Amino acid sequence: MSGEFFMVDQLDTGRFFSANRKVRLGDVTPSGRLRLDALNRYTQDVSNDDTTDAELSEETAWVVRRTHVDVHHHASLGERLTLTTFCGALGRRWADRRICVRGDAGAHYEVATLWIHLDPASGRPLALSDQFLSIYGSAADDRTVKAKLLLPKYDGALVETSGGHRRWPTRSVDFDPQQHMNNAAYWAVFEELLAEAECPPTFRATVEYGAGIAMDATVDLAVVVDDGVTRVWWLASGEGVQSEVAASGAVEPLSAASLSAASG
């Protein structure tokens, strides 16, 4: 089986890893709802904890290609969350990680993140090792996933007529030791966009990551709102560097999103 697998269910067999988080004051909106950037920090940390717990002996490096978050019920301040992660599907040089997030007050998120496996020395995509496949392969249940980009490409003319451009001020706290913006920080943009209208109770949010945003970059957001779907592109530029798409994102109603495997 092959395709763009998103929210597949966990099997009764195969490796999984669970951890707990409590929604703290610094992770919520003024209304007390868990922010998307905080949620993605939780899932990022649990993903790294799982990799550490698996005790892979190889020197590995991973980068995120894309992340889907299906919001079924928002978490709130003080809620205790259980995050369970497992391998949803495999490619030759990448793997799809699923994370189910449930709260003791009814919170429910489903997350799918595609991680690209890299050679730490060259930075080039590297085939998954036999050790990795022996640990995570059975949970994938022979599902395979493609790494192609799924969101529409940036269209400057459409942006000018359907949304517009705005400056996005970067902050030093959003950057990691490699001096690139942390993946979770991109999701704060969705919070700003959602704050401009009433946040829907359910939706799918997606980010596809590109070359990344450097600390000295100037960032503009290109936004298109059309038929209930909000699309955004992070445009980064710097000294001597023309504006380029650093990441793409979308927020769409959950009823319109692809909730299961899409063949391809």
Buried (B, 14 or more C-beta within 10 A) or exposed (E): EBBBBBBBEBEEEBBBBBBEBEBEEEBBBEEBBBBBBBBBBBBBBBBEBBBEEBEBEEEBEBBBBBBBBBBBBBBBBBBBBBBBBBBBBBBEBBBBBBBBBBBEBEBBBBBBBBBBBBBEEEEEBBEBBEBBBEBBBBBBBEBBBBBEEBBEEBBEEBBEEEBEBEEBEBEEEBBEEEEBBBBBBBBBBBBEBBEEEEBBEBBBBBBBBBEBBBBEBBBBBBBBBEEEBBBBBBBBBBEEEEBBBBBBBBBBEBEEBBEEBEEE
